[in-house]
Amino acid sequence: MKPLVTVLIISILICGIPSLAKSAKKKNPPALIVKLELLVEKPFDYDKKNIITEGCLTTGFENVGIYFNDKDCMASEAKHGLWVSLPKNSDLLFYYPKEKTYRVKLSATMNAKNKGHMGMWQGTLERVNIITSKELK
């Protein structure tokens, strides 16, 4: 019995550890480039997926959202946008001060279940990274 246990332990150590190491090093899947309109219309199709999208980002009080057109952005039409979840210690809050509007390209993870501030949005973008931005008037 002892030799069998010893062989089993040695086999696990020799064969099992590399496979465990490989599974621990899983890479994030590449981000999908998705039009913001699709994210707003069908948020559950992209739930928990890494995405890249473009839109009009607002950084106002209770209105940190991204919209697919400037009209909805300026009118703060939450039903036509996604809440953008920025951590309180995010560098993005420094670079994107309150009460401004930007045309942005960003990468994020889609969360279709979280409807954002007061549940008014079509979903939430989390783990946001701004790729490009231009302040709008």
N, C-alpha and C positions, 0 to 999 in steps of 0.2 A: 504494500500500500504506500509506504514512504517513497519508494522509487517512482511510483506513478505520479504522486503529488509533486515531487521534485521535477520530473520531466514536464509536467503541466505548467508549473511556475516558470521554468526556464523557457518553455515555448511561448508563454504569454509575454515574458520580458523581451525575447528576441523578436517575435513577430507582431505582438500587439502594440508596442509603444510607437513604432513608426506610423501605423495606421491611425492611432489616436492623435498623434501630432498632426497628421494631414487633415483630419476632420476638425481639429481646433483652429487650423489656419484657413478656414473657409473665407473666400473673397466675397465682397459685396458684388452683386450683379451690376453690370453697367447701367447707367441711368438711361431711361427712355426719354426721347425728345417728344414732348406732347404739347399740342396747342392747349392753351388755357381754357378755351371754350369746351373742349372734351373733358377736361378735369372737372369743370363746373357742371356739365350736363350729365356725366356718368362717373361720379367720384368713386364708386365702389369697384369700377373696372380697374382702377389704379391704386386701390387701397394697399398700403404698406410697400409700395414700389418707389424706388428712387427715380425721380423725374427731373427733367430740365424743361423750363417753360419761360415765356415772356409775357409781360403785362404791365399795367399801371399800378404801382405800389403807393399806398397812402400810409403815412405814419402819424396820423392824428390821434387825439384822445379817443379811446375805445373804438378805434377804426384803423387797426393795423391789418390791412388787407390788400389783396392783389385782384385786379379786375382785368377783363380782356379788352375793354375799350375805354377811352378817355371820358366819354359821356357818363357811363356808370360810375367811373372812378370819381369824377367831380361831384356826382349826386350821391355818392356813398350807398349805392344799391347793393347791399350785402348778398341778396339772393343771386346776383350775377358775379359773385366773387368768392374767394377763399380767404379764410382767416390765416394770417401769417404769425406763427408762434415764435416769438423772440424771447430767449431767456433774459431775465433782468440784468445779468452781468454780461450780456452780449456786446461785442465790439460794434455790432450793427446799430445799436442804439446811439452810440457815439457818432458814427458816420452818417446816420440817417435821423436827424433830430425831429422832434415832434412837429406836427402840422405842416408837413411838406408832401409833395407828390413827385414820383420818379417813374420814368420808363426803365424797366429792369429786365435782365435775363438772370434767372437764378436756378440753382439746383436745390432739391429738398426731398423729403419723404412725405408722401401723401397719407393723410389719415382721414378716411371718409366718415368714420364714426364720430369724431370730434367736430361738432358744428360751430366751434369758435365762440366768441363773445355773445352771450345771451342766446346761443343756439340759432342765430340768424343766418349763418353762412352755409355754404354747400359742402364744406369740409375744411380741413386745416393742413397747412404746409408746415412741417416740422423739420428740425435740423437744417435750417436754411443757410445757404451760402450764396451771396450775391456775386454773379460773374461779371456783369456790366451794368452800369446805371447812368442816367442822365436826368438831371432835375428838370421838371416841367414848370411852366409859369402858372 
